[in-house]
Every structure is written in structure tokens, then in C-alpha cells.
Amino acid sequence: MERIAAGTRSNGTAIVFSTALVLRLALFQFPTLPSILAERVEISTPITSFKRLSEGVFLYHNGVPPFDGGVFHQAPLLLGLFYPIMSSPLLVNTLYILGDLAVAYMLLQITAIKEQDSLNEKKIQQYGNKIEEPGMDGLTVAALYLFNPFTIASCIGRSTILYSNVAVVSGIWMGMKRNKILAMFSVALAAYLSLYPAMLIIPVILLLNRGVVDRDLRKRTVIQSATVFAVSLASLFVLSFVLVNSWDFFASVYGTILSVSDLTPNLGLFWYFFIEMFDQFRPFFLVVFQIHVFIFAVPISIKLRHHPLFASFLLCTIMGTFKGYPSVGDASLYLGLLPLCSEIFKYMRYMFLIVNLFLYSSLLAPIFWYLWVYVGSGNANFFYAIGLVYGIGEIILMIDTTFAVSRRAFEALLPPETSGEAAFSGWDRDVVQK
């Protein structure tokens, strides 16, 4: 029976991955679709645009410093990756498809490791009158990522956020496998590509340390991991200098991310706010906005130290919500990580509202952009308003999932004869009264 079940799972995995591959290859065959999606501000941003990457490769190919024109704001090693294949659309498209498949495969493996950890720690136990069921299987998690419309649109639009997502998921996977070197290198690579994933170093270290009781061993893991991260990041910077023979990429890549100097409209909160901002107030609010992205890393990691996988999801959601240049590629990452914590779904209260907010903003954002830019019957407030709706959906998602994790952890402490729903409601009411 075990062999039959294993064979069925193997066949199911082959079918899901093959279908995802064929779907992407078919969509790439439409000659104008990749170009149309690449122009969408919801998919491509100044720091992830394939069009700008092509411009950077063209300048580099012709001996012109790619960071001098103020157009190219992406990591130099992406030049080295795309320079040999940019003339072949088939190879470029294949690279993007392989990136999506790699993320799905890593999510599959993370789910398997999590299930094994749950069995070893006997976490599937009776809570009150209910039996705690295991989460989604790995194939379902991978399928939800591969067939997410945000994932497909980001892949066909050839947004380079995909490679940052690959590095982030790789870091989580290696953290689950307790491989310090590859985990920290992956997080360093993600930070090198888009800066904000540097905050994931804390939950990934927590993944490396999960189940470790010896305090000295935990400290040694922290020190070694931080050292590997620093050395890896420094090595990537040195390789970048060797490639472009200049340190100008620091200001062009990370300076643009931090200063938000390119105010091209996107799904985020920065561009409209700073367009309306007086210049004398810009530095103060810029610091406030950027600190707001990073300030959650330490308290969330401390509060959720027993749930490092969920902490990784939550920090990825914060990055996708509050960073300067968000896109649907960021949503594809945290929505891909969310099913890894599917055991909390039954504790969530606003799932219907969250789904509708995402659908509402996804449908109306292109319409409002068209009314503003092409028809002229709307204005920037239309598009920014729908961006706010999208952001509200992300914020409610963060709040609701955090509540669900807290509620599940509370019910785990209840005596077997206590009803979880009634006990939690009473506990919550007592806290409010106090």
C-alpha cells in the first residue's frame, strides 16, 4: 500500500509540474502577451522591470556603464546571468519557467520536512472536543503556487522579483534542512537582489535552531550563521565589482530602493505620498516609511520564535505590503508560503473578506489605470485608491493569520475536557475587561 501511495504521489507531482510547464510555454507563445504584462505597473517596477534589465544588458554589451543612465537599478549579477542568453527569447523564457518550478519544488520539500517534524514532535493531538488535523500536503501547496494568477502573471511578465523569491524560499528550505551555509547564502543572495529580505536572517536562524535545547549550541549556530551571511554578502558585492568594474551599483540599486527616487506608480504606498510631499519634509518621512518596513523583524521573530515558518511568511507579507516598489510578484511569494501554515486556516475570521479584497483590487487596478492614463477620465487618485484597497487586504491578512496562530497556540494549552471556542472567548473577554 505504501508503494502504491508513493507511486500515486509521484504521478500527481509529475502531472502538476508538467501542466504548469505547458501552461507557461503556451502563454509565452502569444507574441504580445509578455510585452503587455511587462508594461503593467502592477507586475513590473523600476527595480524589477525586464525592459530595464534589457536596457542594462544592452549598455553593458556596448561597453557603456549600465548604471550611468539612471534607468537600470537591478543587481549587477543579473547582468552576468542574462548577458549570454538575452538574444534568445526561448532561453530567457525557459529561465523564468524553471525559476517558478524551482520555487514550487522547494515548497513541496518544505512541506515534507514540516510534516516529518510534526510527526516527530507529536503535534497532532486532541484539542478539546476536536482532533487537530495535519495541514495541506506538499503537492497542494506547490499547485497553489504554480497556478496562482499572480505567479503566472509575474512569470509571463518576466519580472526579476522571481529570482529574489527563489532565493528567499531556498533560504527557508535550507533552514528547514538545518544547512547553515546554504541557508545563509540564500538569504544573503535575496538581500543582495532586493535588500529587504535581509530581515529574514532571524527567522531562518530560528529554523536552524528549532528543537535544539543546548544553549551553547544555539549561540554557536547564531554566530556561525551571521558570519556566513556577512561573508556571503561581501562576496556577492565583490563579484559585482569585478563584473562592472565600479561601485556605482550601490547608489543605483540600493540607493534607489531606500530613497525611492523613481516615483513610477505601483501598488505601493510610497509613490503618491512622496509626489505630494514638499521637498523639505521628504527626508523625515522617507526615514519613517523605511523604518516601518524593517522595525517589525525583531519583535515578530521574538514573539513567534516557536513558529519560525509562520514568522517568515509574516515578514514576507510585510515586505510585500510596505516596501517602496511592491508588485504582484511579492504577493505570489507570501501567498505561496501561506499554505505551509494551513493548519491555522480554520481559526481565521476574515478569509472571505481578504479573498474579496484581493479579487476586487486585482480586477479594478487595470481598469483605473486605463481610465487615468489612456482615457483621461480619471486621475491618480483612482489608481492610488485601489492600491490602498490592495494594501488593506494585505494588512487584514497579516492581522487575521497572526490572530489564528495565537488562538491555535492558546487552545493547545487547554485541558482536554475544555471546549476551545468557549475557553478562548472567555479568556479574550477577561483580557479586554482588564
JOKATA-V447587 format. One record per residue. N is the residue number from 0. RES is the residue in one letter. SS is DSSP state (H for helix, E for strand, L for the rest). OMEGA is omega in degrees with one decimal (none if undefined). Layout:
# JOKATA-V447587
n=N res=RES ss=SS omega=OMEGA
n=N res=RES ss=SS omega=OMEGA
This chain:
# JOKATA-V447587
n=0 res=M ss=L omega=179.3
n=1 res=E ss=H omega=179.0
n=2 res=R ss=H omega=179.1
n=3 res=I ss=H omega=179.5
n=4 res=A ss=H omega=179.0
n=5 res=A ss=H omega=178.0
n=6 res=G ss=H omega=177.7
n=7 res=T ss=H omega=178.1
n=8 res=R ss=H omega=179.5
n=9 res=S ss=H omega=177.8
n=10 res=N ss=H omega=178.3
n=11 res=G ss=H omega=177.7
n=12 res=T ss=H omega=179.4
n=13 res=A ss=H omega=-179.4
n=14 res=I ss=H omega=-177.9
n=15 res=V ss=H omega=-177.5
n=16 res=F ss=H omega=178.8
n=17 res=S ss=H omega=178.7
n=18 res=T ss=H omega=178.4
n=19 res=A ss=H omega=178.6
n=20 res=L ss=H omega=-178.5
n=21 res=V ss=H omega=179.5
n=22 res=L ss=H omega=-179.1
n=23 res=R ss=H omega=177.1
n=24 res=L ss=H omega=179.5
n=25 res=A ss=H omega=-179.7
n=26 res=L ss=H omega=177.7
n=27 res=F ss=H omega=-179.4
n=28 res=Q ss=L omega=174.3
n=29 res=F ss=L omega=-168.6
n=30 res=P ss=L omega=-175.2
n=31 res=T ss=L omega=-174.7
n=32 res=L ss=H omega=178.4
n=33 res=P ss=H omega=179.9
n=34 res=S ss=H omega=179.5
n=35 res=I ss=H omega=-179.7
n=36 res=L ss=H omega=179.6
n=37 res=A ss=H omega=179.3
n=38 res=E ss=H omega=-177.1
n=39 res=R ss=L omega=-177.9
n=40 res=V ss=L omega=176.3
n=41 res=E ss=L omega=-175.9
n=42 res=I ss=L omega=-177.1
n=43 res=S ss=L omega=176.3
n=44 res=T ss=L omega=179.3
n=45 res=P ss=L omega=-178.4
n=46 res=I ss=L omega=177.9
n=47 res=T ss=L omega=-173.8
n=48 res=S ss=L omega=176.0
n=49 res=F ss=H omega=177.9
n=50 res=K ss=H omega=178.2
n=51 res=R ss=H omega=174.8
n=52 res=L ss=H omega=177.5
n=53 res=S ss=H omega=177.5
n=54 res=E ss=H omega=178.7
n=55 res=G ss=H omega=177.3
n=56 res=V ss=H omega=179.1
n=57 res=F ss=H omega=178.8
n=58 res=L ss=H omega=-179.6
n=59 res=Y ss=H omega=179.8
n=60 res=H ss=H omega=-177.6
n=61 res=N ss=L omega=174.8
n=62 res=G ss=L omega=178.4
n=63 res=V ss=L omega=178.3
n=64 res=P ss=L omega=-172.3
n=65 res=P ss=L omega=-176.8
n=66 res=F ss=L omega=-177.4
n=67 res=D ss=L omega=-173.1
n=68 res=G ss=L omega=-178.7
n=69 res=G ss=L omega=-179.6
n=70 res=V ss=L omega=-174.9
n=71 res=F ss=L omega=-176.6
n=72 res=H ss=L omega=-177.0
n=73 res=Q ss=L omega=-173.8
n=74 res=A ss=L omega=-176.6
n=75 res=P ss=H omega=-177.8
n=76 res=L ss=H omega=173.0
n=77 res=L ss=H omega=174.1
n=78 res=L ss=H omega=179.2
n=79 res=G ss=H omega=180.0
n=80 res=L ss=H omega=-173.6
n=81 res=F ss=H omega=-177.6
n=82 res=Y ss=H omega=-178.5
n=83 res=P ss=L omega=-170.9
n=84 res=I ss=L omega=-174.2
n=85 res=M ss=L omega=-179.3
n=86 res=S ss=L omega=-179.2
n=87 res=S ss=L omega=179.4
n=88 res=P ss=H omega=-179.7
n=89 res=L ss=H omega=179.6
n=90 res=L ss=H omega=178.2
n=91 res=V ss=H omega=179.7
n=92 res=N ss=H omega=178.9
n=93 res=T ss=H omega=179.7
n=94 res=L ss=H omega=178.1
n=95 res=Y ss=H omega=179.1
n=96 res=I ss=H omega=178.6
n=97 res=L ss=H omega=176.9
n=98 res=G ss=H omega=177.4
n=99 res=D ss=H omega=179.9
n=100 res=L ss=H omega=178.7
n=101 res=A ss=H omega=178.1
n=102 res=V ss=H omega=179.7
n=103 res=A ss=H omega=179.1
n=104 res=Y ss=H omega=179.7
n=105 res=M ss=H omega=175.6
n=106 res=L ss=H omega=176.2
n=107 res=L ss=H omega=-179.4
n=108 res=Q ss=H omega=178.2
n=109 res=I ss=H omega=178.5
n=110 res=T ss=H omega=179.1
n=111 res=A ss=H omega=179.0
n=112 res=I ss=H omega=178.9
n=113 res=K ss=H omega=178.3
n=114 res=E ss=H omega=178.5
n=115 res=Q ss=H omega=176.4
n=116 res=D ss=H omega=-179.3
n=117 res=S ss=H omega=178.5
n=118 res=L ss=H omega=-179.2
n=119 res=N ss=H omega=-176.6
n=120 res=E ss=H omega=178.3
n=121 res=K ss=L omega=-179.5
n=122 res=K ss=L omega=179.0
n=123 res=I ss=L omega=-173.7
n=124 res=Q ss=L omega=-176.2
n=125 res=Q ss=E omega=174.7
n=126 res=Y ss=E omega=-179.8
n=127 res=G ss=L omega=179.6
n=128 res=N ss=L omega=-176.0
n=129 res=K ss=E omega=175.0
n=130 res=I ss=E omega=179.4
n=131 res=E ss=L omega=-176.3
n=132 res=E ss=L omega=176.7
n=133 res=P ss=L omega=-179.3
n=134 res=G ss=L omega=179.9
n=135 res=M ss=L omega=175.3
n=136 res=D ss=L omega=-174.1
n=137 res=G ss=H omega=-178.7
n=138 res=L ss=H omega=177.4
n=139 res=T ss=H omega=178.1
n=140 res=V ss=H omega=179.6
n=141 res=A ss=H omega=-179.8
n=142 res=A ss=H omega=178.6
n=143 res=L ss=H omega=176.3
n=144 res=Y ss=H omega=-173.6
n=145 res=L ss=H omega=-175.6
n=146 res=F ss=L omega=171.5
n=147 res=N ss=L omega=179.7
n=148 res=P ss=H omega=177.0
n=149 res=F ss=H omega=178.7
n=150 res=T ss=H omega=-178.8
n=151 res=I ss=H omega=-179.8
n=152 res=A ss=H omega=179.8
n=153 res=S ss=H omega=179.1
n=154 res=C ss=H omega=-178.4
n=155 res=I ss=H omega=175.6
n=156 res=G ss=L omega=175.8
n=157 res=R ss=L omega=174.3
n=158 res=S ss=L omega=-177.3
n=159 res=T ss=L omega=173.7
n=160 res=I ss=H omega=-180.0
n=161 res=L ss=H omega=-175.6
n=162 res=Y ss=H omega=171.5
n=163 res=S ss=H omega=177.9
n=164 res=N ss=H omega=177.1
n=165 res=V ss=H omega=-179.4
n=166 res=A ss=H omega=179.7
n=167 res=V ss=H omega=-178.6
n=168 res=V ss=H omega=176.4
n=169 res=S ss=H omega=177.8
n=170 res=G ss=H omega=178.1
n=171 res=I ss=H omega=179.8
n=172 res=W ss=H omega=179.8
n=173 res=M ss=H omega=174.4
n=174 res=G ss=H omega=176.8
n=175 res=M ss=H omega=178.9
n=176 res=K ss=L omega=-179.0
n=177 res=R ss=L omega=175.9
n=178 res=N ss=L omega=-172.7
n=179 res=K ss=H omega=-173.3
n=180 res=I ss=H omega=-178.3
n=181 res=L ss=H omega=178.3
n=182 res=A ss=H omega=-178.4
n=183 res=M ss=H omega=176.3
n=184 res=F ss=H omega=179.5
n=185 res=S ss=H omega=178.0
n=186 res=V ss=H omega=177.3
n=187 res=A ss=H omega=178.0
n=188 res=L ss=H omega=177.8
n=189 res=A ss=H omega=177.5
n=190 res=A ss=H omega=177.3
n=191 res=Y ss=H omega=-176.0
n=192 res=L ss=H omega=-175.5
n=193 res=S ss=H omega=169.8
n=194 res=L ss=L omega=-172.4
n=195 res=Y ss=H omega=180.0
n=196 res=P ss=H omega=176.4
n=197 res=A ss=H omega=-179.3
n=198 res=M ss=H omega=179.6
n=199 res=L ss=H omega=179.8
n=200 res=I ss=H omega=-177.7
n=201 res=I ss=H omega=178.4
n=202 res=P ss=H omega=178.2
n=203 res=V ss=H omega=174.8
n=204 res=I ss=H omega=175.8
n=205 res=L ss=H omega=175.0
n=206 res=L ss=H omega=178.8
n=207 res=L ss=H omega=-175.2
n=208 res=N ss=H omega=-175.2
n=209 res=R ss=L omega=179.8
n=210 res=G ss=L omega=-179.5
n=211 res=V ss=L omega=-177.4
n=212 res=V ss=L omega=-177.2
n=213 res=D ss=L omega=-177.5
n=214 res=R ss=H omega=179.3
n=215 res=D ss=H omega=178.4
n=216 res=L ss=H omega=177.9
n=217 res=R ss=H omega=178.1
n=218 res=K ss=H omega=180.0
n=219 res=R ss=H omega=177.8
n=220 res=T ss=H omega=178.9
n=221 res=V ss=H omega=-178.4
n=222 res=I ss=H omega=179.9
n=223 res=Q ss=H omega=-179.2
n=224 res=S ss=H omega=178.4
n=225 res=A ss=H omega=178.4
n=226 res=T ss=H omega=179.1
n=227 res=V ss=H omega=178.7
n=228 res=F ss=H omega=-178.3
n=229 res=A ss=H omega=-179.9
n=230 res=V ss=H omega=179.9
n=231 res=S ss=H omega=-179.4
n=232 res=L ss=H omega=177.5
n=233 res=A ss=H omega=178.9
n=234 res=S ss=H omega=177.8
n=235 res=L ss=H omega=177.4
n=236 res=F ss=H omega=179.3
n=237 res=V ss=H omega=177.2
n=238 res=L ss=H omega=177.8
n=239 res=S ss=H omega=178.1
n=240 res=F ss=H omega=178.7
n=241 res=V ss=H omega=-176.7
n=242 res=L ss=H omega=-175.4
n=243 res=V ss=H omega=176.6
n=244 res=N ss=L omega=-179.8
n=245 res=S ss=L omega=174.1
n=246 res=W ss=L omega=-178.0
n=247 res=D ss=L omega=-177.5
n=248 res=F ss=H omega=178.8
n=249 res=F ss=H omega=-179.0
n=250 res=A ss=H omega=-175.5
n=251 res=S ss=H omega=-176.9
n=252 res=V ss=H omega=-173.8
n=253 res=Y ss=H omega=174.7
n=254 res=G ss=H omega=177.5
n=255 res=T ss=H omega=179.3
n=256 res=I ss=H omega=-175.6
n=257 res=L ss=H omega=-176.8
n=258 res=S ss=H omega=-178.5
n=259 res=V ss=L omega=-175.8
n=260 res=S ss=L omega=177.8
n=261 res=D ss=L omega=-174.0
n=262 res=L ss=L omega=172.9
n=263 res=T ss=L omega=-179.0
n=264 res=P ss=L omega=177.5
n=265 res=N ss=L omega=-178.0
n=266 res=L ss=L omega=-174.6
n=267 res=G ss=L omega=-175.9
n=268 res=L ss=L omega=-171.8
n=269 res=F ss=H omega=-162.5
n=270 res=W ss=H omega=-178.0
n=271 res=Y ss=H omega=-178.2
n=272 res=F ss=H omega=-175.8
n=273 res=F ss=H omega=170.1
n=274 res=I ss=H omega=-178.7
n=275 res=E ss=L omega=-173.4
n=276 res=M ss=L omega=170.4
n=277 res=F ss=L omega=-173.7
n=278 res=D ss=H omega=-176.7
n=279 res=Q ss=H omega=179.4
n=280 res=F ss=H omega=-173.6
n=281 res=R ss=H omega=-177.8
n=282 res=P ss=H omega=-178.4
n=283 res=F ss=H omega=-177.1
n=284 res=F ss=H omega=175.9
n=285 res=L ss=H omega=177.5
n=286 res=V ss=H omega=179.9
n=287 res=V ss=H omega=-178.9
n=288 res=F ss=H omega=-177.8
n=289 res=Q ss=H omega=176.2
n=290 res=I ss=H omega=-179.0
n=291 res=H ss=H omega=177.8
n=292 res=V ss=H omega=-171.7
n=293 res=F ss=H omega=-169.0
n=294 res=I ss=L omega=-177.2
n=295 res=F ss=H omega=-169.9
n=296 res=A ss=H omega=-175.7
n=297 res=V ss=H omega=-179.4
n=298 res=P ss=H omega=178.4
n=299 res=I ss=H omega=-179.8
n=300 res=S ss=H omega=178.4
n=301 res=I ss=H omega=-177.4
n=302 res=K ss=H omega=-176.4
n=303 res=L ss=L omega=-176.5
n=304 res=R ss=L omega=176.9
n=305 res=H ss=L omega=178.9
n=306 res=H ss=L omega=-173.8
n=307 res=P ss=H omega=178.8
n=308 res=L ss=H omega=177.0
n=309 res=F ss=H omega=177.4
n=310 res=A ss=H omega=176.8
n=311 res=S ss=H omega=177.0
n=312 res=F ss=H omega=-175.8
n=313 res=L ss=H omega=178.5
n=314 res=L ss=H omega=175.7
n=315 res=C ss=H omega=177.2
n=316 res=T ss=H omega=177.3
n=317 res=I ss=H omega=177.5
n=318 res=M ss=H omega=-178.4
n=319 res=G ss=H omega=-178.7
n=320 res=T ss=H omega=-168.0
n=321 res=F ss=H omega=178.1
n=322 res=K ss=L omega=-175.8
n=323 res=G ss=L omega=-176.5
n=324 res=Y ss=L omega=179.1
n=325 res=P ss=L omega=177.8
n=326 res=S ss=L omega=179.1
n=327 res=V ss=H omega=174.9
n=328 res=G ss=H omega=174.7
n=329 res=D ss=H omega=178.2
n=330 res=A ss=H omega=179.2
n=331 res=S ss=H omega=178.9
n=332 res=L ss=H omega=-175.2
n=333 res=Y ss=H omega=174.1
n=334 res=L ss=H omega=173.5
n=335 res=G ss=H omega=178.9
n=336 res=L ss=H omega=-176.1
n=337 res=L ss=H omega=179.6
n=338 res=P ss=H omega=174.2
n=339 res=L ss=H omega=179.0
n=340 res=C ss=H omega=-172.5
n=341 res=S ss=H omega=179.0
n=342 res=E ss=H omega=179.8
n=343 res=I ss=H omega=-173.4
n=344 res=F ss=H omega=-175.8
n=345 res=K ss=H omega=176.8
n=346 res=Y ss=H omega=-178.8
n=347 res=M ss=L omega=-174.6
n=348 res=R ss=L omega=-169.6
n=349 res=Y ss=L omega=-177.1
n=350 res=M ss=H omega=179.4
n=351 res=F ss=H omega=179.2
n=352 res=L ss=H omega=-178.8
n=353 res=I ss=H omega=179.9
n=354 res=V ss=H omega=-178.8
n=355 res=N ss=H omega=177.2
n=356 res=L ss=H omega=177.7
n=357 res=F ss=H omega=178.7
n=358 res=L ss=H omega=-178.6
n=359 res=Y ss=H omega=-178.6
n=360 res=S ss=H omega=-179.7
n=361 res=S ss=H omega=-179.3
n=362 res=L ss=H omega=-173.5
n=363 res=L ss=H omega=179.8
n=364 res=A ss=H omega=177.1
n=365 res=P ss=H omega=179.8
n=366 res=I ss=H omega=-179.3
n=367 res=F ss=H omega=175.7
n=368 res=W ss=H omega=178.9
n=369 res=Y ss=H omega=178.9
n=370 res=L ss=H omega=-178.6
n=371 res=W ss=H omega=-169.2
n=372 res=V ss=H omega=-171.7
n=373 res=Y ss=H omega=-176.8
n=374 res=V ss=H omega=-179.7
n=375 res=G ss=L omega=179.0
n=376 res=S ss=L omega=177.4
n=377 res=G ss=L omega=177.1
n=378 res=N ss=L omega=-175.9
n=379 res=A ss=H omega=-179.8
n=380 res=N ss=H omega=178.9
n=381 res=F ss=H omega=-175.4
n=382 res=F ss=H omega=-179.8
n=383 res=Y ss=H omega=179.3
n=384 res=A ss=H omega=180.0
n=385 res=I ss=H omega=172.1
n=386 res=G ss=H omega=176.4
n=387 res=L ss=H omega=177.0
n=388 res=V ss=H omega=177.2
n=389 res=Y ss=H omega=178.5
n=390 res=G ss=H omega=177.2
n=391 res=I ss=H omega=176.9
n=392 res=G ss=H omega=178.7
n=393 res=E ss=H omega=-179.2
n=394 res=I ss=H omega=177.7
n=395 res=I ss=H omega=176.3
n=396 res=L ss=H omega=179.0
n=397 res=M ss=H omega=-178.4
n=398 res=I ss=H omega=-175.1
n=399 res=D ss=H omega=179.1
n=400 res=T ss=H omega=177.3
n=401 res=T ss=H omega=174.7
n=402 res=F ss=H omega=-177.7
n=403 res=A ss=H omega=178.1
n=404 res=V ss=H omega=-179.9
n=405 res=S ss=H omega=179.9
n=406 res=R ss=H omega=178.9
n=407 res=R ss=H omega=178.6
n=408 res=A ss=H omega=178.3
n=409 res=F ss=H omega=-179.1
n=410 res=E ss=H omega=177.6
n=411 res=A ss=H omega=-179.0
n=412 res=L ss=L omega=-177.3
n=413 res=L ss=L omega=172.2
n=414 res=P ss=L omega=-174.9
n=415 res=P ss=L omega=-175.8
n=416 res=E ss=L omega=-176.7
n=417 res=T ss=L omega=175.6
n=418 res=S ss=L omega=-175.9
n=419 res=G ss=H omega=-176.3
n=420 res=E ss=H omega=-177.4
n=421 res=A ss=H omega=-178.1
n=422 res=A ss=H omega=-179.0
n=423 res=F ss=H omega=-178.8
n=424 res=S ss=H omega=179.1
n=425 res=G ss=H omega=178.2
n=426 res=W ss=H omega=-179.4
n=427 res=D ss=H omega=-179.2
n=428 res=R ss=H omega=177.8
n=429 res=D ss=H omega=179.6
n=430 res=V ss=H omega=179.9
n=431 res=V ss=H omega=-179.5
n=432 res=Q ss=H omega=178.7
n=433 res=K ss=L omega=none
